[in-house]
Amino acid sequence: MNKNIWQLKIQCCDASKKCEVDSTYTLEDLCSFILKSFNFDNDHLHKFYLSRSGRPYGQDVIEISSSSKIHDIFPIRDNKSLFLLFDFGDEWVFKISKTIKKVIFDSNKHYPIITEKKGVNPEQYPDYEE
């Protein structure tokens, strides 16, 4: 079986990860993978959107259904990027980019997988001193 595997780069704060995912993955599946890879609990609402600025609200924001497949989103036009807004209170923003690297399906791998990590994951619930 020959699957179309893409490399994505996901950034949040000072941390970034490169991962390989099946292009038929839904954004809902991708959200679960992103949160797990950043060690976040999946305990809040989220939305995907396209934006030039990266901010989750504004005139240039286009919301994307979580049931959309990754291959339906890329390539993105109009100099916009794909973002995941997680937790509407704390507003964790993850930027999601498709790299140009060609990835060959490997039946020995269990996709999605993280292939590279940089930086330290942000802490979802930091211990604040009172």
C-alpha positions in Angstrom: 0.0 0.0 0.0 1.4 3.4 -1.0 0.3 6.2 1.3 0.9 9.9 0.8 3.0 10.9 3.8 3.8 14.6 4.5 6.2 16.3 6.8 4.7 19.0 8.9 6.4 21.5 11.2 4.4 22.5 14.3 5.5 25.4 16.5 4.3 26.7 19.8 6.1 29.3 21.9 9.9 28.4 21.6 9.2 24.7 20.8 8.9 23.1 17.4 8.5 19.6 16.1 8.7 18.0 12.7 6.4 15.1 12.1 5.3 12.8 9.4 1.6 12.3 8.9 -0.7 10.6 6.5 -2.2 13.4 4.3 -5.6 11.9 4.7 -5.6 12.6 8.4 -8.3 14.9 9.6 -7.5 18.1 11.5 -9.3 16.6 14.5 -6.8 13.7 14.4 -4.0 16.1 13.9 -5.2 18.1 17.0 -5.0 15.0 19.2 -1.5 14.2 17.9 -0.3 17.8 18.4 -1.6 18.0 22.0 -0.1 14.6 22.8 3.3 15.6 21.3 3.4 18.8 23.3 2.3 16.9 26.5 -1.0 18.8 26.7 -4.2 17.4 28.1 -7.0 17.5 25.6 -9.4 19.1 28.0 -10.5 22.3 26.2 -12.1 23.5 23.1 -10.1 24.2 20.0 -10.4 25.5 16.4 -8.3 25.5 13.3 -8.0 28.7 11.2 -6.1 30.4 8.4 -4.6 33.8 9.1 -1.8 36.1 7.9 -1.1 37.5 11.4 -1.4 34.3 13.4 -3.9 35.9 15.7 -7.1 33.8 16.2 -9.5 36.7 15.8 -9.8 39.4 13.1 -10.9 40.2 9.6 -8.4 37.9 7.8 -9.3 34.8 9.9 -11.0 31.9 8.1 -12.1 29.0 10.3 -11.5 25.5 9.1 -13.6 22.5 10.0 -11.9 19.9 12.2 -13.3 17.2 9.9 -11.2 18.6 6.9 -8.4 16.4 5.7 -4.8 17.7 5.7 -4.5 17.3 1.9 -7.6 19.6 1.5 -5.8 22.5 3.3 -2.4 22.6 1.6 -1.2 24.4 -0.3 -2.5 27.5 1.4 -2.9 30.7 -0.7 -2.9 34.4 0.1 0.2 34.3 2.4 -1.9 32.7 5.1 -0.8 30.0 7.5 -2.7 27.2 9.3 -3.1 27.5 13.1 -4.6 25.6 15.9 -6.1 27.6 18.7 -6.4 25.4 21.8 -8.1 26.5 25.1 -10.0 29.7 24.3 -9.0 31.1 27.8 -5.3 30.6 27.7 -5.1 30.8 23.9 -2.4 28.3 23.0 -1.6 28.9 19.4 0.2 26.2 17.3 1.4 27.1 13.8 1.3 24.2 11.3 3.3 24.3 8.1 3.9 21.8 5.4 7.6 21.3 4.6 8.9 20.7 1.1 10.6 17.5 2.1 9.5 14.4 0.2 8.6 11.6 2.6 8.5 8.0 1.4 6.0 5.7 3.2 7.6 3.1 5.4 5.4 0.2 6.4 7.7 -0.3 9.5 6.7 3.1 10.9 3.5 3.8 12.8 2.2 7.2 11.6 2.0 9.9 12.7 5.5 10.2 14.2 7.7 12.9 15.4 11.0 13.1 13.5 12.6 16.2 15.1 12.2 18.2 18.3 13.6 21.7 19.1 13.2 23.7 22.3 11.3 22.9 25.4 7.5 22.3 25.4 5.5 25.0 27.0 3.9 24.0 30.3 0.1 23.8 29.9 -0.5 24.3 33.6 2.5 26.0 35.2 2.7 26.1 39.0 2.2 29.8 39.8 3.2 31.0 43.2 0.3 32.8 45.0 
